Amino acid sequence: MNATVKIAALSCVLLLGACASTPRTGLRDVDIRASSGEPAMTVKLAEGVRWFYPGGPYGAPTYAVDFNEAGVSTRVRIALDDDVTQQIAVGESSASVLQRIGPPLQKIRFDNLRQTAWDYHYHDTWGYLVEFSVMIDDSSHVAGKVSRRLNQDRDNK
């Protein structure tokens, strides 16, 4: 099953009825795995685990699904949006970034800076596709962040 089909299946499984707007919780981990496959990344939480499912042709959106110790989903959300990008702070650990927004779409090393850019894609509040880069230094902490719209000329066509 290709990635786009998996994300479509996950979206429908996680939302009520025929893909309504309210995320559905209370699903078993085995049900989500059966419909959507293996998550791209799993992180341990204080009370359970979080699975990440990146999707779409540009890696957006990425869904985060939290499970309690019993394997029942307690929270479903899109992992990255404008509010989350504002909350990521210089000095924050790379482990914290991974736990919050999941695996990057790509990593690019900048030897002269001694940093690696972790690139993510998401749709901003206005629906534009955004590339969000978190700069991780060699001590595994956030050194900076930057974002840019990839399709900002869409309204001029």
C-alpha positions as CSV (number, residue, x, y, z in Angstrom):
1,M,0.0,0.0,0.0
2,N,1.6,3.4,-1.0
3,A,2.0,6.3,1.5
4,T,-0.9,8.4,0.1
5,V,-3.4,5.5,0.4
6,K,-2.1,4.8,4.0
7,I,-2.6,8.4,5.0
8,A,-6.1,8.5,3.4
9,A,-7.0,5.3,5.3
10,L,-5.6,6.7,8.6
11,S,-7.5,9.9,8.1
12,C,-10.8,8.1,7.7
13,V,-10.2,5.7,10.5
14,L,-9.3,8.5,12.9
15,L,-12.2,10.7,12.1
16,L,-15.8,10.1,13.0
17,G,-18.2,8.7,10.5
18,A,-17.4,9.7,6.9
19,C,-14.3,11.7,7.7
20,A,-16.0,14.4,9.8
21,S,-13.9,17.1,11.4
22,T,-13.7,15.7,15.0
23,P,-10.8,13.4,15.6
24,R,-11.8,10.0,17.0
25,T,-10.1,8.6,20.0
26,G,-10.6,5.3,21.7
27,L,-9.3,3.2,18.9
28,R,-7.0,0.3,19.6
29,D,-3.4,0.4,18.4
30,V,-4.0,-2.8,16.4
31,D,-6.9,-1.3,14.5
32,I,-4.9,1.7,13.5
33,R,-1.9,-0.4,12.5
34,A,-4.2,-2.7,10.5
35,S,-5.6,0.1,8.5
36,S,-2.6,2.4,8.2
37,G,0.5,0.2,8.5
38,E,3.5,0.8,10.7
39,P,4.1,4.3,12.0
40,A,7.2,6.1,10.7
41,M,8.3,6.8,14.2
42,T,7.3,5.8,17.7
43,V,8.3,7.8,20.9
44,K,7.7,6.9,24.5
45,L,5.6,9.3,26.5
46,A,5.2,9.5,30.3
47,E,1.9,7.6,30.1
48,G,2.0,5.6,26.8
49,V,3.4,6.1,23.3
50,R,3.0,8.4,20.3
51,W,3.0,7.2,16.7
52,F,3.8,9.5,13.8
53,Y,2.3,9.0,10.3
54,P,3.8,11.5,7.7
55,G,1.7,11.7,4.6
56,G,0.9,13.3,1.3
57,P,3.2,13.9,-1.6
58,Y,5.0,16.7,0.3
59,G,5.1,15.0,3.7
60,A,2.2,17.1,5.0
61,P,0.3,16.6,7.2
62,T,1.9,14.4,9.7
63,Y,-0.5,12.8,12.2
64,A,0.4,12.2,15.8
65,V,-1.6,9.5,17.6
66,D,-1.1,9.1,21.4
67,F,-1.9,5.9,23.1
68,N,-2.3,5.1,26.8
69,E,-0.6,2.1,28.4
70,A,-3.5,-0.1,27.4
71,G,-3.0,0.6,23.7
72,V,-6.1,2.8,23.3
73,S,-5.8,6.1,21.4
74,T,-6.3,9.2,23.7
75,R,-5.4,12.0,21.3
76,V,-5.2,12.4,17.5
77,R,-3.8,15.6,16.0
78,I,-1.8,17.0,13.1
79,A,1.7,17.2,14.5
80,L,2.8,20.5,13.0
81,D,1.0,23.8,12.6
82,D,1.8,27.5,13.1
83,D,1.4,27.4,16.9
84,V,3.7,24.4,17.3
85,T,6.5,26.1,15.2
86,Q,6.3,29.1,17.6
87,Q,6.7,26.9,20.6
88,I,10.0,25.3,19.5
89,A,12.7,27.2,21.3
90,V,16.4,27.7,20.9
91,G,18.2,25.4,23.4
92,E,15.5,22.8,23.3
93,S,16.8,19.2,22.9
94,S,16.5,17.4,19.6
95,A,14.7,14.6,21.4
96,S,12.0,17.0,22.5
97,V,11.6,18.2,18.9
98,L,11.2,14.6,17.7
99,Q,8.7,13.8,20.5
100,R,6.6,16.8,19.6
101,I,6.6,16.9,15.8
102,G,8.1,13.5,14.7
103,P,10.7,12.6,12.1
104,P,11.8,15.2,9.6
105,L,11.1,14.9,5.9
106,Q,14.8,15.3,5.3
107,K,18.1,16.3,7.0
108,I,20.7,18.5,5.5
109,R,24.1,18.9,7.1
110,F,25.9,22.3,7.2
111,D,29.5,21.5,8.2
112,N,30.6,25.2,8.3
113,L,27.9,25.9,10.9
114,R,28.3,22.5,12.7
115,Q,24.5,22.2,12.4
116,T,22.0,19.9,10.6
117,A,18.7,21.3,9.2
118,W,15.7,19.1,10.0
119,D,13.1,20.0,7.3
120,Y,9.4,19.5,7.8
121,H,6.4,20.4,5.6
122,Y,3.0,21.6,6.9
123,H,0.1,23.7,5.8
124,D,-0.1,27.0,7.6
125,T,-3.3,28.7,8.9
126,W,-4.0,30.1,5.4
127,G,-3.5,26.8,3.7
128,Y,-0.1,27.5,2.2
129,L,2.5,24.7,2.1
130,V,5.4,25.7,4.4
131,E,8.9,24.3,4.7
132,F,9.9,24.6,8.4
133,S,13.6,24.0,9.2
134,V,14.9,23.3,12.7
135,M,18.6,23.8,13.0
136,I,20.1,21.2,15.3
137,D,23.7,21.8,16.5
138,D,26.3,19.2,17.3
139,S,25.3,19.1,20.9
140,S,21.8,18.0,19.8
141,H,20.0,21.2,20.7
142,V,18.0,23.7,18.6
143,A,20.2,26.4,17.4
144,G,17.6,28.2,15.3
145,K,14.5,27.8,13.1
146,V,13.2,29.2,9.9
147,S,10.2,28.7,7.7
148,R,9.2,29.7,4.2
149,R,6.1,29.3,2.1
150,L,6.7,27.0,-0.9
151,N,3.6,28.0,-2.9
152,Q,3.1,31.6,-2.0
153,D,2.4,32.5,-5.6
154,R,-0.6,30.2,-5.8
155,D,-3.1,33.2,-5.6
156,N,-1.5,34.8,-8.6
157,K,-2.4,32.1,-11.1
